[in-house]
Amino acid sequence: MRSLLTAAAISFAFTLLLTPVFLRAFRRWGWAQVIRTPDDPRNPSHGAKRGTPTMGGVIFISGTILGYLVGCYAGNNPPTASALLVIWLMVGFGVVGFIDDWLKVRKQHFGGLGSWQKIVGQILVIIPFAIIAQNFPDDWGQKPGGFGISFFREIPWLSFAIVAPVLGWLLYLAWLALLGVGFSNATNITDGLDGLAAGVGIFVMGAYSLIAYWQFNQACTGEGLATVDQAACYTVRDPLDLAILAAAVVAGLVGYLWWNAPKAQVFMGDVGSMAIGGAVMGMAVLTHTELLGILIAGGFMIGPGSVVLQRLYFKATKGKRLFLMSPLHHHFELRGWAEVTIVVRFWIIAGILAVMGVGLMYVEWLSLL
């Protein structure tokens, strides 16, 4: 618990207190937001945001890593393979987003990396993650990642080990690529209003910190096994360390949100939104709750879901639109809702979905007792 609280405190203090220092540097370097439609009469407020410092994701990524490492030292909990893998995804996806942001800033145009370039970059990050996750067993033989699809825990009949080894690995890599690209791009699409993605990320990673800590208390291996019901225990490697890291992410986002809340003084950019998506993917895979993660991160799924519905409806009706604009948060802007109203209501929905995910996990655990 000391590690968790210390990690959260350091991460929060870093982003809350040092963001102004970063912003001065960002302005000096010319890291200013480029707006896709600055003169769009339907969204006049967006044009006013042009020139706001961007790439703020660098701030909470740095705060998270520092908080986690200090927390590990304070609680005498050495970093583990599981947490380092999540950091790898968060930083790796963040680097892809950083390149995209930097190209936009350099060209002063909203077009950075192409869609396929982003996907290729994300897959290049996922491949080492996938390989390492199937190695480094602990003293009880538990590896960081499962070799299949999971809901509350590993689903035996959805294991990739039941097919030929080569095919199993191809399916495994394809599944992780789908998760990584899906989570990161969903977060990226959600990052369209001040504070929206950061607030949703707090609920999602907060839920995962609770889940990982619960798994630590109900682990099938380690200390305190006499109090654990083995019928409902969890075979997750390093759940406490995952909880510590997730808490550091939450605290970093809370401190960052102080400066990102409407009216934002800094935008996270693709470096931030993709990093959050990478962290969510890592927590879902390493806590063996990948399908449940879709519900927990449901706040991030609303935006891309509305984009898909808009396109399907447009094609089916030969030119008609289901929403005034997609993603959905822009539809409500055009309906006249205030930006802060949209953001807070999306936060509420995201919080409800995250709580539902945690509640379902607890109900599943009770059903096994």
N, C-alpha and C positions, 0 to 999 in steps of 0.2 A: 504493500500500500504506500510506503514511503516513496518508492520509485515512481509510482503512478502520479501521486500528488506533486512531487518535485518536477517531473517531466511537464505536467500541465502548467504549473506555475511559471517555469522558465520560458516555455513556449509562449504563454500568454503575455508575459512581461516583455519579451523580445518584440513581438509584433505590435503591441500597444505602444510601447515607448520609443521604438527605433524606426517605426514607419516614417515619421517626418524626416529623419536622416536619409533614408532611402529615397524619399520623394525629391529632396534637393538634388541628389545625384541623378535621378531619372530625368529631371528637368534639364540639368546640365548636359546630359547625354542626348537629349532630344527624344526620349522615349514617350511620345505623346500619342494618344488614341486617334486612330483613323476611323471615320464614320462612313459606313457604306452609302447611306442616303442622307447627307447632311442638310439638303434643302427640300426634303420630302415634306409637303404641307400637312400630311396626315400625322406626322410625328415631329413637330417643331422642336420639342424638348431634346431630341437626339442630336440635332445640329449644335446645340449649346454645349454638348459634351465633348465636342472635338477639341483636342489639345490637352485633355485630362491625362495625367501620367498613367501609363499602363505597364504591363508586365509585373504587377504587384504580387503575382504568385511566387516570385522569387523570395519575397519577404516571408510568407508563412511556410514555405518549404524550408528555408533556412532556420526559422524559429522552431519548426517541428523537429528537425534533425538535432539541433543543439539541445532542445528540451529533452528529447529522448536519451541522448548520450549522457547528459548531466543526471537525469533520473536514474539511469542504469548505474552510474557511479555512486550516487547518493544511497541507493538501496542495496548496493553490492550485488546487483543482478547483471552479469556480463551480457552484452548483446548476443542475440541468438540468430540462427539462420532464418527463422521465420520472419522476424521483424526486419532483418536486413533485406530480405526478398521484397517486402512491401515497400521499403525505402527505395530499392532498385526500381520498382515499377513507378513509384511516385516521381522520382528524379528523372528516370528515362522518358516517361511520357511528358514530363515537364520540359525536357530538352527539345523534344519534337515540337511542342507548343512554342517554346522560346524561339526556335528557328522560324516558325511561322510568323510570330509577332515581329521579330527583327526584320524580316523581309517586308512586312507591311510598313513598318516605320521607315525603313530605308527608302522604299519606293513611294511612300506617302500615298499608298493605294491599299484598298481593303483586300486585294488578292495576294495572299502569301503562298504557302505550299498548296499544291493541288490535293484533292481528296485522296487520290491513290498514293500520293507521296506521303501523306500523313499515315495512311494505313500501313504502308511498307515500313515506315519508321517505327510504328507501334509494334508491328510483328517482330522486327529486329530486337526490340526490347523484350518481348514476350518469350522468344526462343530460349535465351539463357535462363530466364525465370523458370520455364517449364523443365529444363534439364536439371537445374539445381534443386528444384522442389521435389524431384524424385531421387535425391541423394541425401547425404548427411543424416542418417538415422540417429536417433538419440539412444540412450542406454536401454530403452525398451523396444527398439526397432522401429519407432515411429518416424516417418519422413514428413517434411513440412507439408507437402501437397498430396492429395489423394489422386488415384489414377482412374478417375471416372467422374460421374455427375452426382451431385449431392443436393439434398434439400435441407433437412435438419442435421443430417449426418450422411455418410456415404451410403448410396443406394446400390446394393450388391449386383442386381441385374442390369445396372447401367454402368458397370465397370468396363473400361476399355481393355482390361486384362483378359476378358473372356474371348477375345478374337486373336488372330495371329499377331505376334509382337510388332511387326512393321506397321500393319494396319492399325493396331491399337495406338501406337505412337502418333500416327498421322491424325487419327480421330482426336486424340488428346490435344495435340497442337492446334487443330482446327477449333476445338471447343474453347480453349483458352484464348485463341485469337478472336473468336466471336464475342467472348466476355469482355476482353480488353478493349476492342474497338467499340463495342456497344456501350459500355459504361463511360469511356472517356468522351466519346462523341455526344452521348446524352447529356453529360455534364457541360460540354462545350456549348451545346444548343441552349441549355438552360441559362447560361451566362449572358442574358440579354438585357437585364434591368439591374439597377444599383442594388447590391446586397442579396440578390436572389440566389445565385449559385452558392455563395458563402453560407447563407442561412440554411439552405437545404443540406449542404455538406455537414453542417454542425449536427443536425438531427441524425443523418445517416451514420456518420462516424461515431457519434455518441451511442447510437444503438449498438454498433459493433464493439465498442469498448465494453458495454454491459454484457454482451453475448460472450466475448472472449473471457471476461472475468468470471462469468458464470461457468463456462467450460473449465476454467482453472479450478474452481471449487468443486466441480463434479468430474474431474479427470479420472480416467481408468488407471493411470499410473502416477507415481510420485508420492508425495507426502499426504497424510490424512486419509488413506484409503479405507480405514476402518469405518469412516462416516459416510462413505460414498456407496450408493446402490449400484452394483456392477451391471445391473440390467439396463440402466439408463445413463451410464457414464459416457464420456466423450474421448475419443482417441485422436486428440488434436495435439500436435507438437507445439510447445512454447505458448500456451494460451495466455499466460500472465504477461509475457513480453508483448504479445499482440495487443493486449488491453492497454499497456503502457503507451505504446506507439499511437494507438487510436486516440487515447486521451490527449496526447501531445498535439495531434492533428486538430482535434476539436478546440483545444485552448488557443492554438495558433490562429484558427479561423475566427474565434471570438474576438481576439485582439485585433485582427485584421478588419473585422466587420465594423469596428469603431470608426474606421476611416473609409470604409466602403459602403456604409449605409447611406440611403438617399439623403442628400445629394452627395454622390461619391466624390472623394478627393483622390481616389486611385482606383484603377480597374485591375483585376487580376490577369486579364489577357488569357490567351490560349495556354501559356505556360502554367497558369494557375488552374484553369478548368480541367485541362488534361491531367495534371498532377493529381487532382482530387479523384478523377475517374480511375487513375491507376491505383490509388490507395484503396478505393472502394473495391476494385477487382481483387487486389491482393488480400484484403480482409475476407472477402467472400470465398475465395479459393482456399485459403489457409485455415479458415474456421470450418470448412466443409459445409457451407451454407449458400451455395451458388444460386440455386433456384429461389431460395428464400430471399436472397439479396435483391432480386428483382422487385419484390414487394417492399423491402426495407428502403431501397433506393427509388421507390415509386415516384417521389417528388422530382427526380431527374428524368423519369420516363414520360411525364406529361407533355413536355415540349416536343420531343421527337415523335411521340405517338400522334400528336396533333398534325405534325408535318406529313406523316404517312397518310392519315385520314384525309387531309386536304388534297393530296395528290391523287389518291384513289377516287375521291368524290369528283375532282376536276375531270378526270378521265371518263368516269362513268356517266357524268351529266354533260359531257362535251363542252366544257368551258365554265360551268358554274362553280362557285366557291362555297365551301361549308363554313369557313371562317373568313372574317374580313382580312386577316393576315395570319400566317403561321410563322413561328411557333405561337402557342395559344396566348402567352402573356401579351404579345403584340396585338392580338385580337381585342383583348380587353382595353388596351390603350386606345385603340380606335373607337371603342364604345364609350370613351370618355372617362374611364376609371383613372383615378390618380395613381401615379407610379407606386407610391408607398402603400396604397390600398391593395394593389395587385400583389406586391411583394409579400406583405404580411399574410394575406390570405393563402398564398402558395406555401408560405412557411407553415401555416396551420395544417394544410393538407399533408405536407411532407412529414410533419411531426406525427400526425395520426397514422400514416402508413408505416412509419418507423416503429411506433409503439405497437401497432398490430403485428409486425414481424417479430418483435421481441416476445409479445404475448403468445403468439402461435408456437414459438419455440418452447416456452415454458409449459404450455398445454401438452405439447408432444412429449416432453420429459415426464410430466405427471402421468400420462397414459401408459408409460413403460414401467411404472413402479408396481 
